Amino acid sequence: TQLLEQSPQFLSIQEGENLTVYCNSSSVFSSLQWYRQEPGEGPVLLVTVVTGGEVKKLKRLTFQFGDARKDSSLHITAAQPGDTGLYLCAGGETSYDKVIFGPGTSLSVIP
Amino acid sequence: EAQVTQNPRYLITVTGKKLTVTCSQNMNHEYMSWYRQDPGLGLRQIYYSMNVEVTDKGDVPEGYKVSRKEKRNFPLILESPSPNQTSLYFCASSSVGGSVGELFFGEGSRLTVL
């Protein structure tokens, strides 16, 4: 059974700090996605990573897919209050599999 | 504007009273799906549909029904709601099924069953 774990579950930091959140699995995934969900809204896709070792940058956000395609990380540089939200990783063992979601990391950035 | 629209956004009902949560998308997507979101459990798939008249069970289908008579609509039906179905529900659509397509989510429907 595919399972995605995320850590930490909760994170509260001051504006301007850096942070990293993690997504791990015992299974190999063909791709991993990161979504951000703001309070009262549905998740919105941030990035999809498909190649082991791949690094993608989206402004202050850096996403990395592990070499073995079992884990991924999201690093935020100089966090801002607008980064507050629930960060969900999602993926499938093959591109044809349905996507499964991790439980999420709830990030709060305090001004 | 491309969007997924769910109604109602909030609903309080009682055990056993049938209800329907509607979902409509205007992006001509073939794939649609329903999820429930509970604290600490993330998003769990209830049902999904790869195309019109094609539906399949997700991970937690018990107590739910769906239909896909039109491409744009994918209603979620609770025939006899129970308190353990109290949750936040999301409808999503994508141009492709599988794990690489981008899912577009509605704003969610918060359901409370008393």
HADDOCK unambig.tbl for C-alpha pairs under 7 A between the chains (distance, minus, plus):
assign (segid A and resid 31 and name CA) (segid B and resid 100 and name CA) 6.69 0.50 0.50
assign (segid A and resid 40 and name CA) (segid B and resid 107 and name CA) 6.84 0.50 0.50
assign (segid A and resid 41 and name CA) (segid B and resid 107 and name CA) 4.60 0.50 0.50
assign (segid A and resid 41 and name CA) (segid B and resid 108 and name CA) 6.59 0.50 0.50
assign (segid A and resid 42 and name CA) (segid B and resid 105 and name CA) 5.27 0.50 0.50
assign (segid A and resid 42 and name CA) (segid B and resid 106 and name CA) 5.64 0.50 0.50
assign (segid A and resid 42 and name CA) (segid B and resid 107 and name CA) 4.71 0.50 0.50
assign (segid A and resid 42 and name CA) (segid B and resid 108 and name CA) 6.15 0.50 0.50
assign (segid A and resid 43 and name CA) (segid B and resid 105 and name CA) 6.23 0.50 0.50
assign (segid A and resid 44 and name CA) (segid B and resid 104 and name CA) 6.94 0.50 0.50
assign (segid A and resid 45 and name CA) (segid B and resid 102 and name CA) 6.64 0.50 0.50
assign (segid A and resid 91 and name CA) (segid B and resid 99 and name CA) 5.66 0.50 0.50
assign (segid A and resid 92 and name CA) (segid B and resid 99 and name CA) 5.05 0.50 0.50
assign (segid A and resid 95 and name CA) (segid B and resid 98 and name CA) 5.42 0.50 0.50
assign (segid A and resid 95 and name CA) (segid B and resid 99 and name CA) 5.07 0.50 0.50
assign (segid A and resid 95 and name CA) (segid B and resid 100 and name CA) 5.86 0.50 0.50
assign (segid A and resid 96 and name CA) (segid B and resid 98 and name CA) 4.28 0.50 0.50
assign (segid A and resid 96 and name CA) (segid B and resid 99 and name CA) 6.31 0.50 0.50
assign (segid A and resid 97 and name CA) (segid B and resid 98 and name CA) 4.81 0.50 0.50
assign (segid A and resid 97 and name CA) (segid B and resid 99 and name CA) 5.79 0.50 0.50
assign (segid A and resid 98 and name CA) (segid B and resid 98 and name CA) 4.61 0.50 0.50
assign (segid A and resid 98 and name CA) (segid B and resid 99 and name CA) 5.38 0.50 0.50
assign (segid A and resid 99 and name CA) (segid B and resid 98 and name CA) 6.27 0.50 0.50
assign (segid A and resid 99 and name CA) (segid B and resid 99 and name CA) 4.54 0.50 0.50
assign (segid A and resid 101 and name CA) (segid B and resid 42 and name CA) 6.23 0.50 0.50
assign (segid A and resid 101 and name CA) (segid B and resid 43 and name CA) 5.79 0.50 0.50
assign (segid A and resid 102 and name CA) (segid B and resid 42 and name CA) 5.73 0.50 0.50
assign (segid A and resid 103 and name CA) (segid B and resid 40 and name CA) 5.51 0.50 0.50
assign (segid A and resid 103 and name CA) (segid B and resid 41 and name CA) 5.03 0.50 0.50
assign (segid A and resid 103 and name CA) (segid B and resid 42 and name CA) 3.77 0.50 0.50
assign (segid A and resid 104 and name CA) (segid B and resid 42 and name CA) 6.25 0.50 0.50
